[in-house]
Amino acid sequence: MTTITTRELKERLQELQGQEVTLLGWIRNHRKQKNMGFVDFFDGTCFKNPQVVYDNTLPDFEAVQALRVGSAVKVTGKVVPSYKDPETPEIQASAITLEGDCPEDYPLQPKRHTVEYLREIAYLRPRTRLFQAVFRVRSVASMAIHSYFQDRGYVYVHTPLITGNDAEGAGNTFTVTTLPKGSTADASEDFFGKPTSLAVTGQLEGETFAMAFSKIYTFGPTFRAENSNTKTHAAEFWMIEPEIAFCDLGQLMDLEEDFLKAIVKTVLEKCPDELKFLDQFTGGGLLDKLNALLTSTCARVTHEEAITILRKAMENGTEFKFEPKYGEDTAKEHEKYLTEEYFHSPVFVYDWPKDIKAFYMYQNDDQKTVAAVDLLVPGAGELMGGSQRETRYDLLTRRMDELGINKEEMYWYVNLRRYGGCTHSGFGMGFERLLIYLTGVDNIRDVIPYFRTPMNCDF
């Protein structure tokens, strides 16, 4: 008799047919009949879980029939063919032992629950089929990201989570302080002797390592104090940020496309059961979208060309809530039109207006645009944002002066342009945005284990 996981059982199904095994897990549903019962069993190691069948020949039949949903159990029995699904094992139980009881008021009774309700019990929602699928995809995608960069010689860098600079210059930061509430003490008396905050990005520190290792990436939590309650914003989220030396904007777009396709390919290969479930849960189209990405080529247009396309669409009768304007940012509806109705593929929009982008982006010769790029994808909108970095000392410092960014405090970043600087580029991708794209689950609150949004910091 072997104690195994449901994942091992599925992988060795043919070998274990007719043999007795022991499983440890929980009861998702328990359907009882007069002389027998059926237990939907799961242990979290595999999405397709075995059904456990027992009858009144069990010596403790009445005690087994009393087992409640949510209880932890030890099941011993023979592996037999399933009449419902040849790929899903079935266990003819010879013994079922209670490991941990569960009361009648267990919140996850066997019925469909809304995602809003499940957010209220986020500590239990990983036990549901939806979140078993979502967080398995999250795990696989995370490993795929590391594998992609590690296999290509990138160095993984842990950039600081506490910082003295606001790299984006937007001011949406969480203050870090040890001073008591209401203190009038100067920041020089605080723990670090200066104003500090939680990092909104690891990019600037990442650039310093790219100037030493050529290719690096970060993958960690970042924090933004945006008082926004949209489906795609959270105060704490994870970011992937590669930085590459001797890389221009065109090469960066090549990397972004290859990277995205590699991650999607891995998830399709390793999570077929989860994606099939998510495809059905989200109303269909998810698998078609992901498979189509692998065979498509991402379109490339300048920001000016994109606005021209959108304005022509308006002239031809397409209605937008927000008018697309040259020199201004695009809206979600514009991204949706470009990816889903015009190009029918992901789209790189590059050469953005300088005035709406960050100080560190390479300034183009037209003096109006910067070598920045956003990757827009069907169903999720903006997925990645990147740029070629400004490497010319005089232009960088002039831009910092224009935006009121303190050059003295950021001397170390400016000095990269003096000490062997070179053409280099990088992009950032919100991991949860990627998961929205991969799972079809459209709210960031449902693709991160414990979401942090305005007025929400539970668990």
Residue pairs with C-beta under 8 A, 6 or more apart in sequence:
1 20
1 21
1 22
1 76
2 19
2 21
2 22
3 21
3 22
3 23
3 24
4 12
4 16
4 21
4 22
4 23
5 23
5 43
5 45
5 46
6 23
6 25
6 41
6 42
6 43
6 45
6 46
6 49
6 50
6 89
7 45
7 46
8 45
9 16
9 21
9 23
9 46
9 50
9 79
9 89
10 46
10 48
10 87
10 88
10 89
13 79
13 87
13 89
16 79
16 89
17 79
17 80
17 81
18 78
18 79
18 80
19 78
19 79
20 76
20 77
20 78
20 79
20 94
21 76
21 77
21 79
21 91
22 74
22 75
22 76
23 41
23 43
23 50
23 74
23 75
23 76
23 91
24 43
24 72
24 73
24 74
24 75
24 99
25 41
25 42
25 43
25 44
25 49
25 72
25 73
25 75
26 41
26 42
26 43
26 70
26 71
26 72
26 73
26 127
27 39
27 40
27 41
27 67
27 68
27 69
27 70
27 71
27 73
27 102
28 40
28 41
28 42
28 49
28 69
28 110
28 127
28 129
29 39
29 40
29 69
29 110
30 37
30 38
30 39
30 40
30 67
30 68
30 69
31 37
31 38
31 39
32 65
35 55
35 56
36 53
36 54
36 55
36 56
37 53
37 54
37 55
37 64
37 65
38 51
38 52
38 53
39 51
39 52
39 53
39 54
39 67
39 73
39 75
39 93
39 96
40 49
40 51
40 110
41 49
41 50
41 51
41 52
41 73
41 75
41 91
42 49
42 127
42 132
43 49
44 126
44 127
44 132
46 273
47 129
47 132
47 133
47 136
47 271
47 273
47 274
47 277
48 85
48 87
48 88
48 273
49 88
50 82
50 88
50 89
50 90
50 91
51 82
51 84
51 88
51 90
51 91
52 75
52 77
52 90
52 91
52 93
52 96
53 90
53 91
53 92
53 93
54 61
54 64
54 77
54 92
54 93
54 96
55 61
58 64
58 93
58 94
58 95
58 96
60 96
63 98
64 96
67 73
67 96
67 98
68 101
68 102
68 103
68 104
68 106
69 102
69 106
69 108
69 109
69 110
70 102
70 106
70 108
70 127
71 98
71 99
71 100
71 101
71 102
72 98
72 99
72 100
72 102
73 96
73 97
73 98
73 99
74 95
74 96
74 97
74 99
75 91
75 93
75 95
75 96
75 97
76 93
76 94
76 95
76 96
76 97
77 91
77 92
77 93
77 94
77 95
78 91
78 92
78 94
79 89
79 90
79 91
80 90
80 91
80 92
81 90
82 88
82 89
82 90
107 121
107 124
108 121
108 124
108 127
108 128
113 128
115 130
115 441
115 443
115 446
118 124
118 125
118 128
118 130
118 131
119 125
119 445
119 446
119 451
122 449
122 450
122 451
122 458
122 459
123 459
125 131
126 132
126 135
126 449
129 277
130 277
130 278
130 281
130 441
131 446
132 274
133 271
133 273
133 274
133 275
133 277
133 278
133 281
133 439
134 274
134 278
134 435
134 439
134 441
134 446
134 447
135 449
136 271
136 274
137 267
137 271
137 274
137 275
137 278
137 435
137 438
137 439
138 435
138 447
140 266
140 267
140 270
140 271
141 263
141 266
141 267
141 431
141 434
141 435
141 438
142 219
142 431
144 262
144 263
144 266
144 267
144 270
145 219
145 240
145 263
145 431
146 156
146 219
147 266
148 259
148 262
148 263
149 156
149 215
149 217
149 242
150 156
152 215
153 215
154 215
154 216
154 217
154 242
155 209
155 213
155 215
155 216
155 217
156 216
156 217
156 218
156 219
157 202
157 205
157 206
157 209
157 216
157 217
157 218
158 218
158 220
159 199
159 202
159 205
159 206
159 218
159 220
160 199
160 202
160 205
161 198
161 199
161 220
161 221
161 223
162 176
162 192
162 196
162 197
162 198
162 199
163 196
163 197
163 198
163 199
164 192
164 194
164 195
164 196
164 197
164 409
165 204
165 409
165 410
165 413
166 173
166 197
166 200
167 199
167 200
167 201
167 203
167 204
167 358
167 360
168 200
168 201
168 358
169 358
169 359
169 403
169 405
170 200
172 200
172 224
172 225
172 226
173 197
173 198
173 200
173 223
173 224
173 225
174 197
174 198
174 223
174 225
174 235
175 195
175 196
175 197
176 191
176 192
176 196
176 197
176 198
177 190
177 191
177 196
178 190
178 191
179 185
179 189
179 190
187 193
187 194
187 195
188 194
190 196
198 222
198 223
199 222
199 223
200 222
200 223
200 224
201 222
201 239
201 241
201 428
202 218
202 220
202 222
202 239
202 241
203 218
203 241
203 243
203 360
203 426
203 428
204 360
204 410
204 413
206 216
206 217
206 218
206 241
206 242
206 243
206 426
207 243
207 389
207 413
207 416
207 424
207 426
208 412
208 413
208 416
209 216
209 243
210 216
210 243
210 244
210 245
210 424
210 426
211 245
211 416
211 419
211 420
211 421
211 422
211 424
214 244
214 245
214 246
215 242
215 243
215 244
215 245
216 242
216 243
217 240
217 241
217 242
217 243
218 239
218 240
218 241
218 242
219 238
219 239
219 240
219 241
219 431
220 238
220 239
221 236
221 237
221 238
221 239
222 236
222 237
222 238
222 239
223 235
223 236
224 233
224 235
224 237
225 235
226 233
226 235
227 454
228 454
229 453
229 454
231 442
231 443
231 444
231 445
232 381
232 433
232 436
232 444
233 444
233 453
234 432
234 444
234 445
234 448
234 451
234 452
234 453
235 452
235 453
235 454
236 448
236 452
237 430
237 431
237 432
237 444
237 448
238 430
238 431
238 432
238 448
239 428
239 429
239 430
239 431
240 428
240 429
240 431
240 434
241 426
241 427
241 428
241 429
242 255
242 259
242 426
242 427
243 424
243 425
243 426
244 251
244 252
244 255
244 424
244 425
244 426
245 422
245 423
245 424
246 422
246 423
246 424
247 255
247 388
247 423
247 424
247 425
248 371
248 388
248 423
248 425
249 350
249 362
249 371
249 373
249 387
249 388
249 425
251 425
252 373
252 386
252 387
252 388
252 425
252 426
252 427
253 298
253 300
253 348
253 350
253 373
253 375
255 427
256 348
256 373
256 375
256 384
256 386
256 427
257 297
257 298
257 346
257 348
257 375
260 293
260 346
260 375
260 377
260 383
260 384
261 293
261 294
263 434
263 438
264 290
264 293
264 294
264 438
265 294
267 275
267 290
267 438
268 275
268 290
268 291
268 294
275 286
275 287
275 290
276 287
278 286
278 439
278 440
278 441
279 285
279 286
279 287
279 440
281 440
281 441
282 439
282 440
282 441
282 442
285 440
286 439
286 440
289 378
289 379
290 438
292 345
293 346
293 377
296 345
296 346
297 345
298 345
298 346
298 347
298 348
298 375
299 343
299 345
299 346
299 347
299 348
300 347
300 348
300 350
301 309
301 338
301 347
301 348
301 349
301 350
302 349
302 350
302 351
302 369
303 349
303 350
303 351
303 352
303 353
303 369
304 326
304 351
306 324
306 330
306 334
306 338
306 347
306 349
307 324
307 325
307 326
307 330
309 338
309 342
310 320
310 324
310 330
310 334
310 337
310 338
311 324
313 320
313 337
313 341
313 342
314 320
314 323
314 324
318 337
320 331
320 333
320 334
320 337
321 331
321 333
322 331
322 333
322 334
324 330
324 331
324 334
326 353
327 353
327 355
327 356
328 353
328 356
329 356
330 349
332 381
335 376
335 381
335 382
336 381
338 347
338 349
338 376
339 345
339 346
339 347
339 376
339 377
339 378
339 379
339 381
340 378
340 379
344 378
345 378
346 375
346 376
346 377
346 378
346 383
347 375
347 376
348 373
348 374
348 375
348 376
349 373
349 374
349 376
350 371
350 372
350 373
350 374
351 364
351 369
351 370
351 371
351 372
352 369
352 370
352 372
352 373
352 374
353 368
353 369
353 370
354 361
354 363
354 364
354 367
354 368
354 369
354 370
357 370
357 372
357 387
358 387
359 390
359 396
359 399
359 400
359 403
359 405
360 387
360 389
360 390
360 396
360 413
361 370
361 371
361 372
361 387
361 388
361 389
361 390
362 370
362 371
362 387
362 388
362 389
362 390
362 391
363 370
363 371
363 390
363 395
363 399
364 370
364 371
370 387
370 390
371 387
371 388
372 385
372 386
372 387
373 385
373 386
373 387
373 427
374 382
374 384
374 385
375 382
375 383
375 384
375 385
375 427
376 382
376 383
377 383
377 437
379 437
379 440
380 433
380 436
380 437
382 433
383 429
383 430
383 433
383 434
383 437
384 427
384 428
384 429
385 427
385 428
385 429
386 425
386 426
386 427
386 428
387 425
387 426
387 427
388 423
388 424
388 425
389 424
389 425
389 426
390 396
390 399
390 417
391 417
391 421
391 422
391 423
391 424
392 417
393 414
393 417
393 418
393 421
396 414
396 417
397 407
397 414
400 406
400 407
400 410
400 414
401 407
407 414
432 444
432 447
432 448
433 444
435 441
435 447
435 448
436 442
436 443
436 444
436 447
439 447
441 447
444 451
445 451
445 453
450 458
450 459
